[in-house]
């Protein structure tokens, strides 16, 4: 069974509310129970002290008879049973009489006609002098079970009776505690009613809020379904600036990137197909011309050279595609060595000497140190330099300037390639590293390529855990700078 988030939120809240309300009621009931018992016990304690003082001064039967009368009046006022026993547990005095309490009478031991004794020694054991009195809640070892109506717990107060500092027995005050049950019922009724109303109102509020809370998630669910079907134009309102709002912003950014990536992928397939088809068409045309004897014999070698050039171009493109696939599958294995980056740059520049001469470019090399050793995969870094320098040559107009610099800062060497060509548009700066991205036709005169060079550069430097940055001012300059680990 599929449960909605809205249902889960309301259910969790209701369960938590019921648990918290029940726990609060129990704690409140417990605290009130203790407060009532303690207040009642303090009242009985004062009366027990008065009775004990009176007993200690009894010297005649008249005084004893008055004590019995006093106890009957007292127990009626406090709704209690008052008893006095000797040290052997025999009941000397009881108000009301034992005979008037049949359930209690059944549990006492009949010693002689009209004389009863407590059945358990713990009930009449002498209280130590260190204790002023004893208090307990319960049924006094089962003696008071079912004696009171509703079988409520009893408050039992015991105090030693002394005459001339000698213990002669124990005074008992047994009082049922129905008010505790009444208070508990009252608390439960009031608290239950309030809790039910609060639960109803808050459940409605939580339901309303959950709908408001879930609405952007529902929109996000719909939008993700659209994206899953290939509709990358789907957008959702960011809404409030909370976690869901941030999620909406990130989702919109994701769909924007996916849309751009899909567009780049389509462009890549179109460009790659064109680039693969062009040399293949040229090769096929040259070969057909040679086989059909259209090409003069003295021109065959020239056309074979053109075929070789097209094959090299095709091979380079396929190699780049394979490299991208290898980088994406994380199969790149670095063979790090220590080498002179300045020497590598000089050799790289030399490889482009014909193109430099053809476009009448000026190369300005500036190396902070004559020899600057770095630790990296030399072959991979050579490809980085080839791509970056080739880009500068490609997009720099005739008679332009290219600056190549190396500079050490602490444990890093910064390699910069700067040209004063047409530059890169601001909105393209963050896109040039994409594996399928190709800048528009205004980027330069040479349109060869499918946008793989800079992607390969980024992948190689990422594998080295190095950084590369680009700064460009259109029609003024473009500067690429990457880092390498310096070695002495």
Buried (B, 14 or more C-beta within 10 A) or exposed (E): EEEEEBEEBBEEBBEEBEEEBBEEBEEBBEEBBEEBBEEBBEBBBEBBBEBBEBBBEEEEEEEBEEBBEBBBEBBEEBEBBBBBBBBEBBBBBBBBEBEEBEEBEEBBEEEEEEEBBBBBEEBBBEBEEEEEBBBBBEBBBEBBBEBBEEEBBBBBBBBBBBEEEEBBBBBBBBBBBBBBBEBBEEBBEEBEEEBEEEBEEBBEEBBEBBEEBBEBBBBBEEBBEBBEEEEBEBBBEBBEEEEBBEBBBEBBEEBEBEBBBEEBEEBBEEBBEEBBEBBEEBBEBBBEBBEEEEBEEEEBEEBBEBBEEBBEBBEBBEEBBEBBEBBEEEEBEEEBEEBBBBEBBBEBBEBBEEBBEEBEBEBEEEBEBEEBBBBBBBEBBBBBBBBBBBBBBBBBBEEBBBBBBBBBEEEBBBBBBBBBBBBBBEEBBEBBBBBBBBBEEEBBEEEEBBBBBBBBBBBBBBBBEBEBEBBBEEEEBBBBBBBBBBBE
